[in-house]
Amino acid sequence: MNYQKASFWRRLGASLLDGIIVGIAGAILGVIVGMMGTTSASIINGLSMIASIGYYLATYMNMQGRTIGKKILNIQVIKKDGTPMTDPFTIIVRDVVGKFISSIVLLLGYIWMLFDKNSQTWHDKIAGTYVVYTGSSESATMPQAPTQNMTPNNGVTTEQPTDMASEQNHAPENTPQPM
């Protein structure tokens, strides 16, 4: 099955929704830490960053490669083999290291998806992921693994058992069939 790539606008919308969630959580955390007597911006920023990473790890791992924003907008992050991005290593590589690199040069890594044939950002390329549209939430099913550039069974060919009776009753494709 070919995937329908998630649009720039869906991805942006999901990022904004997730940003609002993380921002609210960071503000609440900042108020709590401030009430404890700590007003150091570096401590509050550090805790907010840890909370943000925790949010992405928890949601991607527990929501099949989706954050809350992605789930609302029916998009999902998958790996090259078509499975959801749920492993912590790929999540950290993509969403911490990769997104830092994507944003370092005037957000060029994000804008890159507009010119890439697979609609991948730099952080998608670094982590080997794709963001796909899954359709409406009522009919959303797990997308199937991509077939392009992949060999079934890791290059091992398998022979299907044949039924002799069906072979005898089945004429070769080039032979005209009786009417």
C-alpha positions in Angstrom: 0.0 0.0 0.0 1.3 3.4 -0.8 1.1 5.9 2.0 -0.6 9.3 1.7 2.0 11.8 3.0 0.9 14.1 5.7 0.6 17.6 4.5 2.7 20.5 5.7 -0.4 22.1 7.2 -1.4 19.0 9.1 2.1 18.6 10.5 2.2 22.3 11.5 -1.2 22.0 13.1 -0.2 19.0 15.1 3.0 20.7 16.2 1.1 23.7 17.3 -1.3 21.6 19.3 1.5 19.7 20.9 3.3 23.0 21.6 0.3 24.3 23.5 0.1 21.1 25.6 3.8 21.2 26.4 3.6 25.0 27.0 0.8 24.6 29.5 2.6 21.8 31.3 5.8 23.8 31.4 3.9 26.8 32.8 2.3 24.7 35.5 5.7 23.2 36.3 7.2 26.7 36.5 4.5 27.9 38.9 5.0 24.8 41.1 8.8 25.2 41.2 8.4 29.0 41.8 6.1 28.3 44.7 8.9 26.1 46.2 11.1 29.2 46.3 13.2 28.5 43.2 13.1 31.3 40.6 16.1 30.3 38.6 15.2 30.4 34.9 17.8 27.8 34.1 16.2 25.3 36.5 12.7 26.0 35.3 13.8 25.7 31.6 15.7 22.5 32.3 12.7 21.0 34.0 10.4 22.1 31.2 12.8 20.5 28.7 12.7 17.2 30.6 8.9 17.4 30.8 8.7 18.0 27.0 10.9 15.0 26.2 8.8 13.0 28.6 5.7 14.0 26.8 7.0 13.0 23.4 8.4 9.7 24.7 5.1 8.8 26.5 2.8 9.8 23.7 4.8 8.2 20.8 5.3 5.0 22.7 1.7 4.6 24.0 -0.2 6.0 21.0 1.4 4.1 18.2 3.8 6.7 16.8 1.4 9.6 17.5 1.3 12.6 19.8 -2.0 14.1 20.9 -1.8 16.7 18.2 -1.0 14.0 15.5 -3.9 11.9 16.7 -6.3 14.8 16.5 -5.2 15.5 12.9 -5.0 11.9 11.9 -1.3 11.7 11.2 1.3 9.2 12.4 5.1 8.8 12.4 6.2 5.5 10.9 9.7 4.0 10.4 11.0 2.8 7.0 9.5 -0.6 7.5 6.0 0.8 8.0 5.8 0.2 11.8 4.9 3.0 14.1 7.8 4.9 15.7 7.5 3.7 19.3 11.1 2.9 20.3 12.8 5.4 22.7 16.0 5.6 20.7 14.3 6.6 17.4 12.0 9.1 19.3 15.0 10.8 20.9 17.1 10.8 17.7 14.1 12.3 15.8 12.5 14.6 18.3 15.5 15.9 20.3 18.6 15.7 18.1 16.9 15.8 14.7 14.6 18.7 15.5 17.4 20.7 17.0 19.3 20.2 13.7 16.2 21.0 11.7 15.7 24.3 13.5 19.3 25.4 13.7 19.5 27.1 10.3 16.3 29.3 10.1 14.0 26.3 10.3 15.3 25.1 6.9 15.1 21.5 8.1 11.3 21.8 8.6 10.7 23.7 5.3 12.7 21.0 3.5 9.6 18.8 3.4 8.0 21.1 0.9 10.7 20.2 -1.6 11.4 16.6 -0.7 9.8 13.9 -2.9 8.9 11.9 0.3 7.9 15.1 2.3 10.6 14.3 4.8 12.1 17.0 7.1 15.7 16.7 8.1 14.7 15.1 11.4 12.7 12.5 9.5 15.7 11.8 7.3 18.0 11.5 10.3 15.7 9.1 12.1 14.5 7.2 9.0 10.9 8.1 9.5 7.9 9.3 7.5 4.8 11.2 8.6 1.7 9.8 7.0 -2.0 10.6 6.9 -4.1 7.9 8.4 -7.5 9.1 7.3 -10.4 9.9 9.6 -10.3 8.6 13.1 -13.4 6.4 12.5 -11.7 4.4 9.7 -8.1 4.8 10.8 -6.2 1.5 10.7 -2.6 0.7 10.9 -1.0 1.5 7.5 0.7 -1.4 5.8 4.5 -1.5 5.3 5.7 0.3 2.1 6.5 -2.0 -0.8 8.8 0.4 -2.7 12.5 -0.3 -2.2 11.8 -3.3 -0.1 12.2 -7.0 -0.9 9.7 -9.3 0.8 11.2 -11.8 3.2 14.5 -10.0 3.3 15.5 -11.2 -0.2 14.6 -14.9 0.4 12.3 -16.3 -2.1 9.7 -18.8 -0.9 7.8 -21.2 -3.1 4.1 -21.4 -2.5 2.7 -25.0 -2.3 0.8 -25.8 -5.5 -2.3 -27.8 -6.0 -1.8 -30.2 -8.9 -5.5 -30.3 -9.7 -5.7 -26.5 -10.0 -2.6 -26.5 -12.2 -4.1 -28.9 -14.6 -7.3 -26.9 -14.8 -5.5 -23.6 -15.3 -4.4 -22.8 -18.8 -1.2 -20.7 -19.3 -1.9 -17.0 -19.6 -1.1 -16.8 -23.3 -3.5 -19.6 -24.2 -6.9 -18.5 -25.4 -9.6 -19.6 -22.9 -12.7 -21.5 -24.1 -16.0 -19.5 -23.9 
